[in-house]
Amino acid sequence: WSSKPDASMASPEEPAVAVDEVQDSAETVIATVVAIVAGLIVIVIALGFRRKREAERVVAREKAAAAKRKAPPPGAVARADLSAVEKLARTAGADPDAFLAGLATTEVLGRLASPLSPAAAAAVRKALAGKAELPPEGDGAAAIAAALVHTHLRRGELPARLWPKRDADEAEAAVEAVAEAAVKLTRHGFEAACKGGSPEAARCLLQLLACLRLQRPAWDHEPSRRASEEALADAGLPLPRLAASASAASWMGGAGGAVSAGSVAMLKVRLSRAHAKEAAAAAKRGATSFAGKWSTANGRAPVRVCESYTCLVSRRGGPAGAEAMVGFLEADVLDPAAPTAEAELKIVAPLEAGEYELRVQALSLAVLGVEASASASLVVTPAPIDDADDLDDY
């Protein structure tokens, strides 16, 4: 017998070792699969969150774009502001300081002034102390807006380095934006005064409009008037010298110029230009306009307006005897050599018969202090009785 073990006979411990290896391999595979699945789940969840965030950003951008489309432009004037200015023209139109203080409380001026701090308004008040009517105190948007309007009107009286450091970058743009909106609102107030306000308010607001356009503090401010004359001289233009005349008659024509009560009358205004020859000579040198306006009268192509004058029309007389606004008209000069400028305005005659006086005040919005006045008589007769209508009553 041989003492060597048979090689064909397996050791009783080998099957156990093989089973353990198989179990380890299975666990490794399971762990790997679980890790892969978990990783995929994490990736899917991450992608879901990412898509959700992207969708939220897209929705936010669309909402912002829609809001921007719906939002009015920075200088847009809301209907509420226009209504407030109409009321302001009736209650404070004859007082420019009170009107400007009310103007500063409008939403549009407050919005345009909002980038600046109260320190900017304080700087303006400090610079104007002892020189002029000061804007109201306060930390609100109205106080800042009022300060910016005063800055626009009194630029020549303010130091070059005016603004606090924090407001220096945005101040000038804010002043320009507030001034532009103030011009629009004042023009609206003037037109409202011409419809239902007093002649004093209409005249005051028209003068204030000229001051805002020309950056001058007041119509009767002598240094401002001299500055306007100097600006004309520098441009090679003569100072306008005007004389006004006016006449009124029935629009349909009538004997003696009488107008029936409630009918349409025509007011004709003529402005004589004593400076016409000087203006013509200036035009030959290339200086032809200071109005900054174009006209398309009579359907023609736009023509540069050399001079333009706004004429206020009021009515006095009749049983009441009070003076009331009728309206306004524009008299434009298209030819610098023209000796006159003429304009017409249709008006409705009063319902009560009597003799009325139509007063015309012509003012320039381009040169402070240039104005002329005239008057015309308007005789109103009782309205004719329609016999046919009377017979219908029986």
Beta strands, then each sheet from edge to edge (+ up, - down):
strand 1: 242-250
strand 2: 259-260
strand 3: 264-273
strand 4: 293-295
strand 5: 303-305
strand 6: 307-317
strand 7: 323-333
strand 8: 340-348
strand 9: 354-364
strand 10: 371-381
sheet 1: 1+ 3- 8+
sheet 2: 2+ 10+ 9- 6+ 7-
sheet 3: 4+ 5-
end
